Amino acid sequence: MYSLFGKGILKQNSIMKTRLLVGTRKGAFVLTSDGKRTDWEVSGPHFAGWEMYHLKGSPVDPDRLYASQTSGWFGQIIQRSNDGGKTWEQPGTKPGEPTTTPEGFPKAESNKFVYDVSPETGKPLTTHMWYDGTTHPWEFKRVWHLEPSLTDPETVYAGVEDAAMFRTTDGGKNWHELAGLRGHGSGSKWQPGAGGLGLHTILLDPKNPKRMFIAISAAGAFRTDDAGKTWKPINKGLKSQYIPDPNAEVGHCVHRIALHPSKPDVLFMQKHWDVMRSDDAGESWHEVSGNLPTDFGFPIDVHAHEPNTIYVVPIKSDSEHFPPDGKLRVYRSKSGGNEWEALTKGLPQKDCYVNVLRDAMSVDSLEPCGIYFGTTGGQVYGSADGGNTWTAIVRDLPAVLSVEVQTLK
Amino acid sequence: MIRVALPFHLRNLAHVGNEVELEVNGPVTQRSVLDALESTYPMLRGTIRDHVTLKRRPFLRFFACEQDLSLESPDAPLPDAVTKGAEPYLIIGAIAGG
């Protein structure tokens, strides 16, 4: 590191802190290190026993964290921290306070996600398509992904199952659906993927505050250019074997999309099968799977300083959710796709049969760029050199659902 | 005072011990007990009953006095022993804790 990157960068990294927010099937963990990223402290489990689908910090106030805590028994809880994950609270009405205002209206309920079916702002959309093509009622199950605003720590977007997008503007106390997404026209044709009908990816365009991209399994990718009021499908060029119409507007099982903040019109996608790229903000897509050993997988991410360097973790197939040949390999393309190299140093190269889920990869903004991912076997791997070498930060957590990294001063 | 026993995860959410004691005004029914519980511990709203329909969440059961009250009317009176605080009203996670 020293010889490659010089004293200035080492000095800078020595005053930086790195914080990993790890969501697992049985609780959340916070992993911290300095800018060298060699020694890590693990705190947790927070919310032990609960499924922690996703945790993410505000880019404006990094100690403001939001977490999605879920359970098939007890439903959805939103948690918030103001001190970087040391303590947590449920936003909303405090214990002992009246649950209604003096006027009799219900007060904030931070875990209340109710679909908007009003004729004024929503659409009376009550069913989507089930696996077998029949209709199925729209039912809220959980928050898959939380995306804090780039400019306001009180504003957060939530992607939920059954697929819809919600927003809070008061720090998680109240959530309201951005109903134009489900109501734009194709919502009744959306169909769940194997893991459910989940809105799992939310990308905020740093150059255009009114533009957002989202992705839904298995409906596809969508874009808004008016801050979430109206939406359009952006799936031209995607081919999916299980859809009879080769030009279908929706129905594609998009697993993840990613962008680099400096080039937000260039999108990368890991679809069910196929790694795809768009150079026009999703208007059209072309395949960049190239020489990957398999183009099935879940996460995809972009290097913090090289907009054309991308990472995927190939998985054998949709029937066999583990790495090919029992070798856990991250693949890196420095050319924005098509030409891929296997990154194996420090990763198990035999008898490895874990999966890496779609929200379980993240990159930090240090130099060199750090890459992190978590597995269903409970390992969190990190690379402090752009993927050249890897180490297991922790090995025996519950199955990892999500990994987010924060670079802190 | 009405005694209510909560499952482990809800005790943690509400920051309480095995049981809570509640004052219930008027007839003591499952609805009035749950209303009082959620009013005192608002962080539990939505975790026992659906926010909108107020129906019991499917993986939860309500017991009292060795009876399963889960499918009883929410407005039926609870047993005297619960009303008098001799027995708790139990909120139970259904089978396999996950």
Interface residues (C-beta under 8 A of the other chain):
Chain A: G49 W50 S71 G72 W73 F74 G75 Q76 I77 Q90 G92 T93 K94 P95 G96 E97 P98 T99 K107 E109 N111 K112 V114
Chain B: P7 F8 H9 L10 L13 A14 H15 E38 S39 T40 Y41 P42 M43 R45 G46 T47 I48 H51 V52 R57 F59 L60 G93 A94 G98
